[in-house]
């Protein structure tokens, strides 16, 4: 069983995808799996994904959808395929520190928590493309919050899924709400 399954939904991501995949596939944590799902891209996203799948055959699996389904459905497919003890989500335009999953996994194992979250740093496009990012410059004192005591803090501080790992058993059969479901029940869709 992999320690972490990193799920990466991809749609027309060719501009940043290689940088994203380099940061995920070169993690210092050994024994991770990378599940990249192409959401029917019309650019060279699938070609890039297949190239990385060849380069990292033991780590990476690529899935290609025949029609665009949206990020929630794509993440749900990743959840169905994931075998890891913990689940992480990375957007295809993200860049993560190469020790992120190692640090998160070790903290989860040391403390017994089911969710570990970190901080994010906005990146200028020219820095992203040229890899001039030094995560050590952004390191701060570690803080611990028990979100079970006040769950609202969790959603106010960090409502995203891409800056966390989740214990797989905690997720269970939970799924992301897909846009089609929201249309059926006539709920408004909010984008932040």
Backbone as ProteinMPNN parsed JSONL, in Angstrom:
{"seq_chain_A": "XXXXXXXXXXXXXXXXXXXXXXXXXXXXXXXXXXXXXXXXXXXXXXXXXXXXXXXXXXXXXXXXXXXXXXXXXXXXXXXXXXXXXXXXXXXXXXXXXXXXXXXXXXXXXXXXXXXXXXXXXXXXXXXXXXXXXXXXXXXXXXXXXXXXXXXXXXXXXXXXXXXXXXXXXXXXXXXXXXXXXXXXXXXXXXXX", "coords_chain_A": {"N_chain_A": [[0.854, -1.188, 0.0], [0.69, 2.141, -0.957], [2.096, 5.008, 0.701], [1.097, 7.59, 0.297], [-1.401, 8.702, -1.928], [-1.388, 10.725, -4.645], [-3.613, 12.732, -6.214], [-4.25, 14.089, -9.316], [-6.148, 16.173, -11.086], [-6.515, 17.007, -14.494], [-6.897, 19.411, -17.002], [-6.532, 20.763, -20.066], [-3.848, 21.602, -19.448], [-1.25, 22.03, -20.269], [0.605, 24.15, -20.07], [1.665, 24.459, -17.428], [1.999, 21.914, -16.528], [4.26, 20.102, -16.627], [6.027, 21.201, -14.74], [4.467, 20.952, -12.444], [4.173, 18.106, -12.31], [6.866, 17.339, -12.041], [7.378, 18.299, -9.456], [5.722, 16.691, -7.938], [6.353, 14.015, -8.618], [8.967, 13.82, -7.799], [9.124, 13.684, -5.057], [10.405, 13.543, -1.705], [9.419, 11.635, -0.029], [9.265, 8.222, -0.054], [7.543, 5.636, -1.834], [5.009, 6.565, -2.957], [2.002, 7.055, -4.868], [0.999, 8.365, -7.988], [-1.797, 9.644, -9.396], [-2.976, 10.666, -12.295], [-5.472, 12.346, -13.965], [-6.742, 12.932, -17.043], [-8.968, 15.241, -18.147], [-10.381, 15.128, -20.696], [-8.756, 16.838, -22.37], [-7.886, 19.356, -24.806], [-5.477, 20.191, -25.638], [-1.955, 19.531, -25.397], [-1.898, 18.038, -23.073], [-2.441, 15.261, -22.44], [-0.368, 13.99, -23.805], [1.888, 14.883, -22.421], [1.324, 13.766, -19.917], [1.429, 11.016, -20.523], [4.108, 10.789, -21.219], [5.355, 11.241, -18.733], [4.296, 9.092, -17.357], [5.627, 6.998, -18.593], [8.212, 7.633, -17.806], [8.086, 7.388, -15.035], [7.112, 4.673, -14.285], [6.476, 2.921, -12.157], [5.342, 4.518, -10.312], [3.403, 6.25, -11.359], [0.109, 6.547, -12.676], [-1.998, 7.002, -15.43], [-5.102, 8.277, -16.43], [-7.576, 8.715, -18.892], [-10.239, 10.656, -19.846], [-13.153, 10.463, -21.906], [-14.883, 12.499, -22.329], [-15.443, 15.846, -21.194], [-15.696, 16.215, -17.756], [-15.422, 17.697, -15.446], [-13.792, 19.073, -12.504], [-14.569, 17.926, -10.022], [-15.753, 15.411, -10.635], [-13.537, 14.273, -11.822], [-11.698, 14.184, -9.703], [-13.157, 12.409, -8.107], [-12.962, 10.038, -9.608], [-10.24, 9.608, -9.295], [-10.216, 9.108, -6.52], [-11.583, 6.666, -6.474], [-9.682, 5.019, -7.65], [-7.463, 5.192, -6.032], [-4.987, 3.841, -3.856], [-3.582, 4.517, -1.621], [-2.491, 5.016, 1.807], [-2.882, 7.561, 2.765], [-4.476, 10.393, 1.225], [-3.778, 12.81, -1.185], [-4.369, 15.87, -2.888], [-3.577, 17.524, -5.864], [-3.611, 20.32, -7.843], [-3.327, 20.777, -11.375], [-1.877, 23.017, -12.033], [-0.369, 23.542, -9.874], [2.509, 23.72, -7.741], [4.449, 21.865, -5.644], [6.299, 21.661, -2.594], [9.215, 19.63, -2.519], [9.464, 18.041, -0.297], [7.005, 17.971, 0.878], [4.984, 15.872, 1.07], [6.42, 14.012, 2.562], [6.906, 15.411, 4.994], [4.227, 15.931, 5.784], [3.188, 13.311, 5.967], [4.845, 12.124, 7.939], [4.217, 13.766, 10.124], [1.489, 13.172, 10.413], [1.653, 10.449, 11.124], [3.152, 10.601, 13.494], [1.486, 12.071, 15.196], [-1.025, 10.979, 14.954], [-3.166, 12.137, 13.66], [-5.887, 12.681, 11.33], [-6.039, 14.447, 9.233], [-3.758, 16.534, 7.664], [-2.616, 19.757, 7.195], [-1.135, 22.383, 5.28], [0.607, 25.437, 4.434], [0.048, 27.781, 1.754], [1.64, 29.375, -1.019], [1.463, 32.186, -3.005], [2.472, 32.273, -6.399], [4.373, 33.926, -8.795], [3.976, 33.903, -12.315], [6.331, 34.028, -13.903], [8.271, 33.208, -12.071], [7.391, 30.66, -11.481], [7.611, 29.284, -13.938], [10.362, 29.409, -14.281], [11.396, 28.132, -12.131], [12.282, 29.465, -9.805], [11.837, 29.258, -7.033], [11.996, 29.088, -3.606], [11.199, 27.151, -1.154], [12.05, 27.003, 1.461], [12.416, 29.586, 2.269], [9.948, 30.341, 3.074], [9.298, 28.972, 5.3], [7.773, 28.489, 8.418], [7.146, 28.616, 11.948], [5.805, 25.602, 13.171], [2.361, 25.057, 13.628], [-0.36, 23.759, 15.494], [-3.658, 22.752, 15.197], [-6.704, 21.715, 16.53], [-9.135, 20.735, 14.682], [-11.448, 19.379, 15.183], [-12.463, 20.341, 17.521], [-13.426, 22.839, 16.834], [-14.898, 22.871, 14.093], [-15.608, 24.819, 12.183], [-13.468, 26.536, 11.934], [-11.724, 25.146, 10.328], [-12.859, 25.32, 7.752], [-12.908, 28.07, 7.388], [-10.205, 28.775, 7.498], [-8.842, 27.179, 5.565], [-10.299, 26.119, 3.011], [-9.712, 24.612, 0.771], [-8.655, 21.559, -0.934], [-6.151, 20.938, -1.839], [-3.961, 21.539, -0.263], [-3.416, 19.67, 1.66], [-3.244, 16.424, 3.315], [-5.279, 13.548, 3.573], [-6.435, 11.023, 5.729], [-7.062, 7.961, 4.298], [-9.063, 6.172, 5.14], [-10.687, 7.904, 6.558], [-11.909, 9.41, 4.579], [-13.361, 7.446, 3.253], [-16.246, 6.476, 1.557], [-16.889, 8.968, 0.703], [-17.659, 11.528, -1.593], [-16.868, 14.087, -4.014], [-19.116, 16.726, -4.744], [-20.633, 16.761, -7.822], [-20.973, 18.835, -10.744], [-23.159, 18.172, -12.386], [-24.856, 16.895, -10.597], [-25.453, 19.057, -8.938], [-26.907, 20.624, -10.72], [-29.117, 19.026, -11.128], [-30.391, 18.993, -8.611], [-30.879, 21.619, -8.436], [-29.185, 23.503, -7.155], [-27.282, 26.42, -6.354], [-24.122, 27.062, -7.909], [-21.095, 27.8, -6.531], [-18.183, 29.599, -7.076], [-15.01, 30.287, -5.897]], "CA_chain_A": [[0.0, 0.0, 0.0], [1.457, 3.385, -0.96], [1.865, 5.889, 1.858], [0.248, 8.698, -0.16], [-1.872, 8.759, -3.315], [-1.561, 12.101, -5.095], [-4.593, 12.78, -7.298], [-4.063, 15.32, -10.088], [-7.061, 16.374, -12.213], [-5.856, 17.816, -15.527], [-7.693, 19.829, -18.159], [-5.801, 21.781, -20.829], [-2.862, 22.013, -18.45], [0.105, 21.879, -20.809], [1.493, 25.266, -19.743], [2.324, 24.284, -16.136], [1.909, 20.517, -16.113], [5.562, 19.477, -16.382], [6.53, 21.699, -13.462], [3.648, 20.298, -11.422], [4.519, 16.685, -12.223], [8.212, 17.236, -11.474], [7.332, 18.512, -8.009], [5.022, 15.563, -7.3], [7.062, 12.752, -8.871], [10.296, 13.851, -7.176], [8.962, 13.835, -3.62], [11.373, 12.828, -0.872], [8.725, 10.485, 0.548], [9.236, 7.064, -0.94], [6.306, 4.865, -1.848], [3.773, 7.292, -3.248], [1.463, 6.836, -6.204], [0.482, 9.572, -8.621], [-2.927, 9.336, -10.272], [-3.271, 11.841, -13.105], [-6.665, 12.103, -14.758], [-6.951, 13.927, -18.093], [-10.395, 15.512, -18.295], [-10.665, 15.374, -22.108], [-8.046, 18.05, -22.792], [-7.753, 19.569, -26.249], [-4.098, 20.592, -25.906], [-1.003, 18.412, -25.305], [-1.874, 17.52, -21.706], [-2.35, 13.794, -22.391], [0.976, 13.619, -24.266], [2.793, 15.134, -21.291], [1.031, 12.756, -18.898], [1.943, 9.714, -20.97], [5.57, 10.851, -21.13], [5.714, 11.063, -17.321], [3.938, 7.721, -16.978], [6.745, 6.166, -19.067], [9.4, 7.955, -17.017], [7.853, 6.941, -13.658], [6.102, 3.624, -14.462], [6.07, 2.287, -10.894], [4.698, 5.51, -9.466], [2.353, 7.05, -11.98], [-0.931, 5.978, -13.527], [-2.726, 8.046, -16.151], [-6.444, 7.933, -16.901], [-8.025, 9.703, -19.854], [-11.694, 10.646, -19.989], [-13.581, 10.704, -23.286], [-15.622, 13.758, -22.376], [-15.123, 16.705, -20.064], [-16.611, 15.938, -16.644], [-15.232, 18.676, -14.378], [-12.777, 18.726, -11.511], [-15.117, 17.059, -8.975], [-15.86, 14.048, -11.164], [-12.179, 13.804, -12.053], [-11.176, 13.807, -8.376], [-13.867, 11.201, -7.664], [-12.333, 8.901, -10.277], [-8.977, 9.4, -8.589], [-10.514, 8.466, -5.234], [-11.925, 5.264, -6.743], [-8.484, 4.288, -8.073], [-6.375, 5.397, -5.075], [-4.688, 2.766, -2.917], [-2.714, 5.03, -0.57], [-2.929, 5.162, 3.195], [-3.352, 8.943, 2.796], [-4.832, 10.945, -0.079], [-3.467, 14.209, -1.409], [-4.868, 16.409, -4.15], [-2.724, 18.559, -6.43], [-4.136, 20.839, -9.102], [-2.303, 20.645, -12.411], [-1.06, 24.231, -12.102], [0.289, 23.686, -8.583], [3.889, 23.298, -7.535], [4.548, 21.572, -4.22], [7.636, 21.443, -2.064], [9.554, 18.22, -2.728], [9.355, 17.286, 0.96], [5.676, 18.175, 1.449], [4.33, 14.633, 1.483], [7.226, 13.419, 3.637], [6.61, 16.136, 6.224], [2.832, 15.705, 6.157], [3.007, 11.91, 6.356], [5.511, 11.92, 9.234], [3.424, 14.445, 11.151], [0.267, 12.387, 10.615], [1.999, 9.213, 11.832], [3.608, 10.949, 14.847], [0.417, 12.629, 16.017], [-2.247, 10.198, 14.824], [-4.263, 12.927, 13.093], [-6.422, 12.188, 10.061], [-5.862, 15.479, 8.222], [-2.633, 17.448, 7.872], [-2.699, 20.861, 6.247], [0.014, 23.284, 5.263], [0.322, 26.777, 3.919], [0.306, 27.925, 0.325], [2.364, 30.575, -1.382], [1.174, 32.601, -4.375], [3.673, 32.248, -7.218], [4.298, 34.665, -10.056], [4.161, 32.996, -13.446], [7.729, 33.967, -14.339], [8.994, 32.407, -11.091], [6.939, 29.28, -11.637], [8.211, 28.717, -15.148], [11.816, 29.354, -14.175], [11.72, 27.362, -10.926], [13.01, 30.294, -8.842], [11.058, 29.243, -5.806], [12.715, 28.448, -2.511], [10.193, 26.968, -0.109], [12.653, 27.22, 2.769], [12.237, 30.995, 2.606], [8.596, 30.539, 3.584], [9.075, 28.098, 6.445], [7.44, 29.178, 9.656], [6.964, 27.723, 13.093], [4.649, 24.719, 12.998], [1.242, 25.272, 14.531], [-1.283, 22.645, 15.487], [-5.035, 23.126, 15.517], [-7.627, 20.588, 16.568], [-10.33, 21.178, 13.982], [-12.631, 18.711, 15.722], [-13.017, 21.196, 18.579], [-14.124, 23.933, 16.174], [-14.803, 22.552, 12.661], [-15.764, 25.988, 11.325], [-12.141, 27.099, 11.697], [-11.159, 24.402, 9.202], [-13.377, 25.846, 6.488], [-12.518, 29.478, 7.268], [-8.761, 28.9, 7.287], [-8.323, 26.521, 4.376], [-11.358, 25.267, 2.458], [-9.231, 23.856, -0.386], [-8.161, 20.202, -0.635], [-4.822, 20.738, -2.399], [-2.885, 21.836, 0.695], [-3.64, 18.718, 2.751], [-3.419, 14.991, 3.088], [-6.399, 13.003, 4.328], [-6.383, 9.587, 5.976], [-7.965, 7.348, 3.325], [-10.233, 5.619, 5.835], [-11.551, 9.019, 6.947], [-12.696, 9.768, 3.392], [-14.306, 6.359, 3.002], [-16.962, 6.574, 0.278], [-17.253, 10.365, 0.472], [-17.383, 11.981, -2.954], [-17.061, 15.496, -4.313], [-20.361, 17.003, -5.454], [-20.36, 17.052, -9.227], [-21.84, 19.885, -11.276], [-24.411, 17.608, -12.88], [-25.702, 16.69, -9.421], [-25.926, 20.364, -8.49], [-27.932, 21.074, -11.661], [-30.317, 18.208, -10.915], [-31.091, 19.416, -7.393], [-31.09, 23.053, -8.586], [-28.423, 24.277, -6.178], [-26.345, 27.337, -7.009], [-22.726, 26.658, -7.892], [-20.269, 28.932, -6.137], [-16.762, 29.514, -7.362], [-14.281, 31.276, -5.086]], "C_chain_A": [[0.893, 1.243, 0.0], [1.144, 4.219, 0.29], [0.918, 7.019, 1.487], [-0.129, 8.472, -1.62], [-2.097, 10.221, -3.648], [-2.463, 12.093, -6.322], [-4.484, 14.131, -7.993], [-5.081, 15.375, -11.228], [-6.427, 17.333, -13.214], [-6.837, 18.149, -16.644], [-6.98, 20.991, -18.832], [-4.719, 22.436, -19.973], [-1.442, 22.08, -18.974], [1.082, 22.963, -20.354], [2.296, 25.02, -18.458], [2.501, 22.823, -15.739], [3.26, 19.87, -15.818], [6.152, 19.925, -15.044], [5.772, 21.057, -12.307], [4.086, 18.851, -11.231], [5.922, 16.474, -11.68], [8.175, 17.36, -9.957], [6.657, 17.341, -7.29], [5.815, 14.263, -7.458], [8.438, 12.697, -8.216], [10.214, 14.081, -5.669], [10.012, 13.031, -2.863], [10.729, 11.634, -0.166], [8.724, 9.348, -0.469], [7.886, 6.382, -0.816], [5.059, 5.741, -1.91], [3.296, 6.867, -4.63], [0.874, 8.146, -6.694], [-0.593, 9.134, -9.606], [-3.302, 10.61, -11.016], [-4.435, 11.515, -14.028], [-6.841, 13.254, -15.743], [-8.445, 14.045, -18.361], [-10.692, 15.996, -19.721], [-10.053, 16.691, -22.587], [-7.964, 18.123, -24.313], [-6.359, 20.081, -26.616], [-3.192, 19.36, -25.767], [-0.912, 17.809, -23.898], [-1.676, 16.011, -21.67], [-0.975, 13.316, -22.845], [1.998, 13.789, -23.144], [2.588, 14.077, -20.216], [1.597, 11.393, -19.278], [3.47, 9.664, -20.92], [6.038, 10.623, -19.685], [5.375, 9.653, -16.835], [5.038, 6.751, -17.434], [7.989, 6.38, -18.209], [9.29, 7.433, -15.586], [6.818, 5.806, -13.638], [5.639, 2.963, -13.163], [5.256, 3.228, -10.021], [3.419, 6.074, -10.072], [1.396, 6.224, -12.833], [-1.728, 7.117, -14.145], [-4.064, 7.482, -16.612], [-6.895, 9.061, -17.819], [-9.533, 9.562, -20.045], [-12.082, 11.043, -21.406], [-14.471, 11.919, -23.433], [-15.284, 14.543, -21.126], [-16.175, 16.511, -18.974], [-16.516, 16.962, -15.525], [-14.304, 18.153, -13.296], [-13.318, 17.781, -10.433], [-15.215, 15.616, -9.441], [-14.479, 13.447, -11.391], [-11.535, 13.377, -10.737], [-11.86, 12.546, -7.856], [-13.303, 9.946, -8.326], [-11.0, 8.584, -9.608], [-9.183, 8.709, -7.252], [-10.85, 6.99, -5.414], [-10.682, 4.419, -7.018], [-7.376, 4.307, -7.021], [-6.239, 4.229, -4.097], [-3.929, 3.248, -1.69], [-3.353, 5.058, 0.812], [-3.488, 6.566, 3.414], [-3.598, 9.404, 1.366], [-4.43, 12.412, -0.098], [-4.012, 14.627, -2.76], [-3.938, 17.527, -4.599], [-3.402, 19.026, -7.711], [-2.995, 20.886, -10.114], [-1.488, 21.913, -12.643], [-0.381, 24.527, -10.772], [1.737, 23.236, -8.659], [4.017, 23.055, -6.044], [6.009, 21.367, -3.833], [7.972, 19.959, -2.171], [9.507, 17.398, -1.438], [7.968, 17.413, 1.597], [5.05, 16.871, 1.931], [5.108, 13.913, 2.571], [6.883, 14.079, 4.971], [5.188, 15.88, 6.706], [2.62, 14.287, 6.674], [3.637, 11.649, 7.728], [4.723, 12.57, 10.365], [2.145, 13.666, 11.452], [0.564, 11.129, 11.425], [2.424, 9.505, 13.275], [2.462, 11.366, 15.752], [-0.876, 11.821, 15.972], [-3.416, 10.974, 14.248], [-4.675, 12.364, 11.739], [-6.297, 13.18, 8.921], [-4.657, 16.326, 8.612], [-2.738, 18.506, 6.789], [-1.462, 21.738, 6.362], [-0.385, 24.639, 4.752], [0.594, 26.801, 2.419], [0.929, 29.291, 0.071], [1.956, 30.967, -2.797], [2.486, 32.718, -5.16], [3.433, 33.051, -8.486], [4.625, 33.707, -11.195], [5.622, 32.895, -13.876], [8.591, 33.173, -13.355], [8.656, 30.929, -11.254], [7.647, 28.626, -12.819], [9.72, 28.567, -15.055], [12.296, 28.648, -12.911], [12.519, 28.169, -9.903], [12.272, 30.364, -7.511], [11.839, 28.48, -4.756], [11.761, 28.334, -1.334], [10.752, 27.225, 1.274], [12.484, 28.665, 3.218], [10.88, 31.247, 3.269], [8.297, 29.678, 4.816], [8.751, 28.932, 7.668], [7.264, 28.137, 10.761], [5.707, 26.88, 12.885], [3.606, 25.023, 14.069], [0.309, 24.082, 14.411], [-2.648, 23.137, 15.932], [-5.878, 21.872, 15.507], [-8.944, 21.055, 15.956], [-11.591, 20.503, 14.497], [-13.269, 19.533, 16.838], [-13.816, 22.36, 17.997], [-14.033, 23.733, 14.66], [-14.94, 23.757, 11.742], [-14.423, 26.633, 11.014], [-11.53, 26.448, 10.461], [-11.581, 25.021, 7.879], [-13.054, 27.321, 6.303], [-11.05, 29.613, 6.906], [-8.309, 28.318, 5.951], [-9.365, 25.578, 3.786], [-10.918, 24.42, 1.273], [-8.781, 22.46, 0.035], [-6.714, 20.024, -1.043], [-3.683, 21.082, -1.454], [-2.924, 20.882, 1.888], [-3.345, 17.291, 2.322], [-4.52, 14.534, 4.034], [-6.175, 11.51, 4.526], [-7.452, 8.945, 5.1], [-9.229, 6.798, 3.989], [-11.192, 6.705, 6.294], [-12.46, 9.408, 5.783], [-13.753, 8.714, 3.11], [-14.918, 6.464, 1.621], [-17.421, 8.002, -0.036], [-16.823, 10.779, -0.928], [-17.528, 13.502, -3.039], [-18.402, 15.65, -5.033], [-20.019, 17.418, -6.879], [-21.376, 18.047, -9.754], [-23.164, 19.347, -11.768], [-25.379, 17.367, -11.73], [-26.28, 18.016, -8.961], [-27.007, 20.899, -9.417], [-29.243, 20.316, -11.427], [-31.096, 18.694, -9.7], [-31.28, 20.925, -7.348], [-30.428, 23.866, -7.472], [-27.508, 25.24, -6.923], [-24.921, 26.793, -6.909], [-21.916, 27.899, -7.561], [-18.817, 28.654, -6.464], [-16.078, 30.613, -6.57], [-12.932, 31.528, -5.698]], "O_chain_A": [[1.759, 1.382, 0.864], [0.053, 4.129, 0.852], [0.034, 7.372, 2.268], [0.709, 8.101, -2.442], [-2.907, 10.888, -3.005], [-2.115, 11.513, -7.351], [-4.607, 15.181, -7.361], [-4.903, 14.695, -12.238], [-5.865, 18.356, -12.825], [-7.523, 17.269, -17.164], [-6.838, 22.067, -18.252], [-4.686, 23.655, -19.802], [-0.507, 22.18, -18.18], [2.282, 22.703, -20.265], [3.484, 25.339, -18.407], [3.102, 22.538, -14.703], [3.38, 19.147, -14.829], [6.712, 19.114, -14.306], [6.372, 20.664, -11.306], [4.343, 18.423, -10.106], [6.152, 15.525, -10.931], [8.858, 16.618, -9.251], [6.996, 17.042, -6.145], [5.927, 13.493, -6.504], [9.014, 11.616, -8.095], [11.147, 14.621, -5.074], [10.452, 11.976, -3.319], [11.433, 10.714, 0.251], [8.245, 9.498, -1.593], [7.183, 6.537, 0.182], [4.181, 5.673, -1.05], [4.075, 6.385, -5.452], [0.324, 8.93, -5.921], [-0.335, 8.359, -10.527], [-3.879, 11.528, -10.432], [-4.397, 10.538, -14.776], [-7.06, 14.399, -15.346], [-9.101, 13.079, -18.749], [-11.181, 17.106, -19.929], [-10.746, 17.547, -23.138], [-7.972, 17.106, -25.008], [-6.094, 20.372, -27.783], [-3.649, 18.243, -26.008], [0.069, 17.136, -23.582], [-0.817, 15.528, -20.933], [-0.467, 12.327, -22.317], [2.865, 12.937, -22.947], [3.554, 13.55, -19.665], [2.178, 10.7, -18.442], [4.054, 8.624, -20.617], [7.003, 9.896, -19.449], [6.084, 9.09, -16.001], [5.343, 5.788, -16.73], [8.726, 5.437, -17.92], [10.302, 7.073, -14.984], [5.755, 5.96, -13.037], [4.504, 2.491, -13.09], [4.564, 2.792, -9.101], [2.456, 6.342, -9.353], [1.798, 5.342, -13.592], [-2.088, 8.078, -13.465], [-4.145, 6.362, -17.117], [-6.624, 10.232, -17.55], [-10.033, 8.484, -20.366], [-11.412, 11.866, -22.031], [-14.782, 12.327, -24.552], [-14.884, 13.969, -20.114], [-17.375, 16.624, -19.221], [-17.445, 17.083, -14.727], [-14.064, 16.95, -13.187], [-12.582, 16.909, -9.972], [-14.807, 14.7, -8.726], [-14.273, 12.253, -11.177], [-10.899, 12.326, -10.667], [-11.213, 11.704, -7.233], [-13.18, 8.906, -7.679], [-10.676, 7.418, -9.383], [-8.413, 7.821, -6.886], [-10.45, 6.156, -4.601], [-10.634, 3.243, -6.66], [-6.438, 3.515, -7.109], [-7.227, 3.704, -3.583], [-3.657, 2.449, -0.794], [-4.573, 5.117, 0.96], [-4.452, 6.745, 4.158], [-3.01, 8.88, 0.42], [-4.701, 13.159, 0.843], [-4.102, 13.81, -3.676], [-3.557, 18.381, -3.799], [-3.73, 18.209, -8.572], [-1.831, 21.021, -9.738], [-0.502, 21.883, -13.38], [0.125, 25.629, -10.56], [2.123, 22.467, -9.539], [3.723, 23.949, -5.25], [6.835, 20.955, -4.647], [7.107, 19.114, -1.939], [9.511, 16.168, -1.497], [7.78, 17.003, 2.742], [4.628, 16.778, 3.083], [4.505, 13.262, 3.425], [6.604, 13.396, 5.956], [4.963, 15.64, 7.892], [1.958, 14.081, 7.691], [3.016, 11.018, 8.583], [4.578, 11.988, 11.44], [1.764, 13.519, 12.613], [-0.202, 10.781, 12.324], [2.092, 8.741, 14.182], [2.462, 11.051, 16.942], [-1.727, 11.96, 16.85], [-4.556, 10.517, 14.336], [-3.905, 11.659, 11.086], [-6.433, 12.802, 7.757], [-4.55, 16.779, 9.751], [-2.926, 18.193, 5.613], [-0.831, 21.816, 7.416], [-1.57, 24.956, 4.648], [1.292, 25.935, 1.891], [0.76, 30.229, 0.851], [2.09, 30.154, -3.712], [3.487, 33.207, -4.636], [2.42, 32.878, -9.164], [5.454, 32.809, -11.047], [6.104, 31.804, -14.181], [9.553, 32.528, -13.771], [9.529, 30.064, -11.174], [8.21, 27.538, -12.695], [10.294, 27.682, -15.69], [13.5, 28.583, -12.662], [13.356, 27.603, -9.201], [12.115, 31.443, -6.94], [12.29, 27.359, -4.993], [11.542, 29.302, -0.604], [10.014, 27.624, 2.174], [12.417, 28.94, 4.416], [10.696, 32.257, 3.948], [7.169, 29.663, 5.31], [9.382, 29.959, 7.919], [7.239, 26.932, 10.507], [4.669, 27.395, 12.471], [3.923, 25.216, 15.243], [0.203, 23.471, 13.348], [-2.77, 23.853, 16.926], [-5.784, 21.058, 14.588], [-9.763, 21.688, 16.623], [-12.693, 21.003, 14.271], [-14.473, 19.435, 17.074], [-14.782, 22.815, 18.61], [-13.191, 24.349, 14.007], [-14.434, 23.725, 10.62], [-14.252, 27.217, 9.943], [-10.896, 27.118, 9.646], [-10.754, 25.223, 6.99], [-12.936, 27.783, 5.169], [-10.684, 30.468, 6.099], [-7.472, 28.915, 5.274], [-9.323, 24.373, 4.033], [-11.689, 23.58, 0.809], [-8.552, 22.206, 1.218], [-6.088, 19.046, -0.635], [-2.522, 20.922, -1.829], [-2.514, 21.241, 2.992], [-3.215, 16.99, 1.136], [-4.675, 15.056, 5.139], [-5.771, 10.81, 3.597], [-8.617, 9.337, 5.153], [-10.331, 6.945, 3.459], [-12.392, 6.456, 6.408], [-13.639, 9.701, 5.981], [-14.892, 9.034, 2.771], [-14.201, 6.532, 0.623], [-18.24, 8.216, -0.93], [-15.74, 10.414, -1.385], [-18.226, 14.117, -2.232], [-18.778, 14.798, -5.838], [-19.211, 18.319, -7.1], [-22.507, 18.102, -9.273], [-24.196, 19.993, -11.589], [-26.58, 17.604, -11.864], [-27.462, 18.099, -8.629], [-27.935, 21.562, -8.955], [-30.33, 20.886, -11.515], [-32.321, 18.796, -9.748], [-31.778, 21.463, -6.359], [-31.026, 24.789, -6.919], [-27.013, 24.917, -8.002], [-24.569, 26.137, -5.929], [-22.035, 28.926, -8.229], [-18.295, 27.583, -6.156], [-16.533, 31.756, -6.579], [-12.156, 32.328, -5.174]]}, "name": "protein", "num_of_chains": 1, "seq": "XXXXXXXXXXXXXXXXXXXXXXXXXXXXXXXXXXXXXXXXXXXXXXXXXXXXXXXXXXXXXXXXXXXXXXXXXXXXXXXXXXXXXXXXXXXXXXXXXXXXXXXXXXXXXXXXXXXXXXXXXXXXXXXXXXXXXXXXXXXXXXXXXXXXXXXXXXXXXXXXXXXXXXXXXXXXXXXXXXXXXXXXXXXXXXXX"}
